[in-house]
Every structure is written in structure tokens, then in C-alpha cells.
Amino acid sequence: MQQNTPPSTLFRFTRILILLVILFFVSLSSWTTILRTTSWKKPLRVVVYPVNADNSTASAEYISTLDEETFDPVEDFMRDEAERYGLELEDPVIFIKAPEVEQLPPEPLQGGSVFNVMLWSLRLRFWSYKVDTYDGPAAQVKIFVLYHDPKAFEFLEHSVGIKKGLICIVNAYASWKMRDKDNIIIAHELLHTVGAKDKYNLSTGVPVFPDGYADPGKKPLFPQEFAEIMGGRILLSDNSSEMPESLYQTIVGPVTAQEIKWIEEDEI
């Protein structure tokens, strides 16, 4: 005798099936977009959206002072590093500041299941579309910078850059004193969207050898003078490191350059 499928099971199966179909078409669109953004034939149009994450006066006042020159160090860093690898494109990225976004992005869902991650990714993409305040040519990469009052927040949540969605959520401090370090995080997450991978131990934050070192062939090895941008820290010894003060203390290592298609794998 054939048993009927319980309604709750059928509903769950249907929901997952619909989600998978949506994800297929979204992924297909993302794949073609990623191919275009990593061809480096034209400048990558990066739109920055400020967000007052803590609804504070300090963040509001800081956001009111922002302009496109705020992000010039990231443009300069990308241009200088691309030139060092022989990229012919004069300006790999162009930053544009959009008007402030007044809504916070969706929180990641509880539990690290594949379904929850996929659902959150879709919600984030829909949210980024819904709150878009930029009236111009479509952004190729969207960076939402969530500003916080440094007097109220000693630590911030990790930032994230999503390759398939070409979206970054950057947690930053609303402080000119912290601007240079904010720009390091922005550059790091931007590189995630075009294919760069983290090169530090996720549990300790220590750069991994050799890919996370700016100069793994240096003798003596320590102290390192620069940080590899995806490694994130300057190694002072085998058990100590420090954050770079600005992008001028960071480089794009050869493995990262290969991941973002500035060079071929056989050039490493």
C-alpha cells in the first residue's frame, strides 16, 4: 500500500527545489558577471554605500564628510600593484560613492547549513538590489560600509566579500583616524569578490607561510616589512605580528595576483 508524503515534508522539498532553481539562474548570471569583471579589460566599477550601522550621531556626522576621495588610497593601491604585475589597464578599479543606505543588511541565519547559507546569500542580493541608492551605471561590485562609533564599539564583526554576488559587507569605524585601516579592509574584501582567498589561519588570524607572507624568501625571514593584503598582518617574528597602518604597508602577493587573474599560474 502506497503511503502519502506528509504535507510538511512535501512543502520542505518544494521550497528547497524552488531555491535550487533560483540559485541556478543566479549562479549562472554571477558566473558570466565574474568572467567580465576579472577580464581586466576595463576598469571595475565599484560603488561604495555608507550605512550608519549603530544609528549614532558620530557615525552620521562622519558619513556626511565622506566623498570619493576617501577611497582614493584603495584605487592607488590597486593601480600600483596591478602595474607591478604588468597589467596594461591604467585604472583597474574606479570607486564611486553612493548616497547613504538607511537599512541594515540581513543577518546571517543561525546554523551553518548549506541551505541557510544559500538562503542568506539570496536575501543579501535581494536586499542590495532593494536599497540601491546609486543613480548611475550599474555597479559591478557593491561595497556596503557599515560605520560604527569607535567610542561605543571596541571590536567589530568580521567583514565579508562574496565572489558570486560581487557584494561586500564591511564593518568599519566612523573615524578619520581609522580611515586608513578601514581602507585596508575594503581592499581585502574587494579582492575576495574577484577571486582572492584568505591567506591567514582562520582560528588564529596569523598569516600562513608562504602565501600569506609579503616576502617569504626574505633572509632573515623576520621581521617582514609589509603585509600580504590577503594575509592581513605584518609578521615581526614567528609568534608576533601587527596590523599594517595603511595600504602603503601592504602588497598583493603572487598567489593572490594569480587568483584574481592578473598573472597566469605558470608565472608564479
Secondary structure, DSSP 8 states (H G I E B T S, - for coil): ------HHHHHHHHHHHHHHHHHHHHHHHHHHHHHHHTS-SS-EEEEEEEEETT--HHHHHHHHT--GGGGHHHHHHHHHHHHHTT---S-SEEEEE---B-S------SS--HHHHHHHHHHHHHHHHHT----SS--SEEEEEEEE-TTT-SS----EEETTTTEEEEEEES-GGGHHHHHHHHHHHHHHHTT----B-TTT--B-TTTTBS-TT-SS--S-SSEETTT-SEEEETTEEE--SSGGGEE--HHHHHHTTSS-GGG-
